């Protein structure tokens, strides 16, 4: 217990000894989510500063036999502390943590979940996938769709900022959700649909979405679902030093429409993707930096930069532009694949044939409502290394006027034999000049 917490406890004891009313007030402050601090009963995150209350909360959420299978995050959590508290109390904290976690609204801003980089305590397990959600909270909870949509003034989106998830092994997925978290109506995400058809959508959806989420040293062990989904409008997410293994029925990482300024760096993205999909989808997302990564399992491609159109009637507005893709390694283990390491305008085949591009036609005077082209332009793809394939062959752009200009240069190749395990010694990406360093950092 810190000095401040000792001082608080001593002050309460002194007040109670002098004032019977204070003692009665403290005795009445007995609800599980309540704590008595500074002579008053409180609920919520302030109680995390009370050591007895915090310990009781840890026991309820992690160590009690009746603990719920979802932890609504209120306080910082370190698995190392949970383990120490369990040992002190004679309780069990063994094996995987079969719980989902929810960070919801501004009350959960700046909270940290730290798993301690302990492989004996993964979150989830093989065949028992869990979810970590970083969610905006909407008021009122349920939207009104169609012409009766409440309008901008009546909507309140309370978003979390600065959430950190680190040092975890995760059998499951992380979803960062803003407006898209709203209840579905008629098969669509009502808020995003209605907002996209009104002026100011891009600023509105970004202001409503979580921002500054950090995912650091997290190992994803996927099993069917997309391991990391960055939903519409989410900004300034950082993925640092993480690993993406296992399988996905789609991509490994999805950066959705109107999201921006996200960073993926120093990571291994090597997921067995499904549905003919690439490792990283940049769909109507802009100003992202993807650098210093190993992007493997390229049978279906590496990074595709594009803009979807019309799906569920939502208007896509932001261009997939000003993305910086540098210093990445793309190791081609199989010479028979033709899917590119980087594809600017990478949804052209589906774009020509999908039956939903006309679902937003004529509903607005902007974005994909008036032009279904992708506008993958002003992107930098430089100083990457493509192993065993030609970079001019495997870094390409769909030949459409909307996808120019882009800046593709100084990418290299390295021919090596994977069976000798020497590629890492032979192949080193070239150093980038200071201008590109400044751009990325």
C-alpha positions, 0 to 999 in steps of 0.5 A, a space after each residue: 500500500 502506498 503512503 497516500 493510501 495509508 494516509 487515507 486509511 488513517 484519516 478514515 479511522 480518526 474521523 470514525 473515532 470522533 464522528 459516529 456518523 462517519 463510522 455509520 456512513 462507512 459501514 453503509 458503504 458495503 456494495 461490491 463496487 463501492 469504496 469509502 475514501 476521504 470520508 465519503 462513499 464512492 463507486 467506479 475507478 476512484 476505488 482502484 486507489 483503495 488497496 483493500 477494494 482493489 484486492 477484492 476486485 482482483 479476487 472477484 474478477 480473477 480468483 473467485 470460483 464464481 467469477 464472470 467470463 468477461 472482465 469489465 476493466 475498471 483498474 490496471 491489471 498486471 497478471 504478476 500481481 494477480 499471481 502474487 495475490 493468489 499465492 498470498 490468499 491461498 487461491 489458485 491462478 493457474 493455466 490460461 485465463 479464459 476470459 474476455 476483456 472490455 475497455 468501455 468509454 472514457 472511464 477506461 481511458 489510460 488503463 493497462 492490461 499487462 499479462 507479464 509475458 508469461 506463457 503459463 497464463 495465456 488469455 484464452 486457449 486453443 479451441 476456447 477463443 476470447 475477445 478483447 474489446 476497446 469500445 466507444 459507449 453510445 448514448 442513447 444505447 440504441 440508434 434510430 435508423 433512417 430519416 428519423 436518425 437523431 442527428 448529430 446533436 443528440 448523439 453522444 459517443 464516449 470513447 476510451 483513449 490511451 488503452 494499453 494491452 501488452 505482454 500477452 499471448 492471446 488465443 482470440 482477437 482484439 477489436 477496437 470499435 467506435 460507431 460500429 459498436 452500435 446495435 445492428 438494425 436491418 442487417 446494417 451498422 445503423 450509426 455508420 450508415 446514417 452518418 456516412 450520408 450526412 456532411 461531416 462524417 469523417 470528422 464525426 466518426 473519428 471523434 467518436 472512435 477510440 484513439 491511441 490504443 497500444 498493442 505491444 508484445 502481444 502474440 496472437 494465436 488466431 483460430 478463424 476470426 480476424 485477429 486484429 480489427 481496427 474499425 471505422 474511424 479509429 486513430 493512432 493505434 500502435 502495434 509494436 513488437 507483436 506476433 500474428 500466428 494461427 489462422 484467420 478466415 479472412 485477413 490478419 489485420 484489418 484497417 477499416 474505412 476512415 481510420 487513420 494514423 495507425 502504426 504497425 512496426 517491428 512485428 511478425 505477421 504470419 497468419 494462415 489467412 482464408 477466403 483468398 485474403 491478404 495479411 493486412 487490409 488497408 481499406 479506405 484508411 490513410 496516413 498509416 505507417 507500416 515498417 520494420 515487419 516480417 510479413 510472411 505466409 504470402 500465398 494470398 498476398 501481403 498488404 493490399 491498399 484499396 477502398 471498398 464501395 457500397 457494402 451495407 449501403 455505407 458511403 466510403 469517403 476517405 481515400 487509402 492514401 498517404 500510407 508509408 510502407 517501408 523496411 518490411 521483409 516479404 519472404 516468398 517460400 513458394 515460387 508458384 504464388 502470384 499474389 503481390 507483397 504490396 498491391 495499391 488498388 488491391 480490390 480491383 477484381 472484386 470491385 468490378 464484380 461485387 454486387 454491392 457497389 451500387 448499394 450506396 449509389 445516389 445517397 450522398 454527393 461524396 465518396 463511393 456514392 458518386 465514384 466507386 474507384 479506389 483512389 489508392 494514391 500518394 502512398 510511399 512503398 520503399 526500401 522493402 525487401 522481397 525474398 526470392 521474387 522480383 520487387 517489380 513483379 510483387 509490388 504493383 498497382 492496379 492500372 487505373 487513373 485513380 490510383 496515381 501518383 504513388 511513390 514506389 522505389 528502392 525496393 530490393 530482392 534477395 535470393 536465398 535457400 530457406 532450407 539452409 536457414 541462412 536467409 536472415 544472414 544473407 538478406 538485409 534490407 537496405 538502410 533508408 535515407 534520413 528523409 524517409 526515417 523522418 517520415 516514418 517516425 
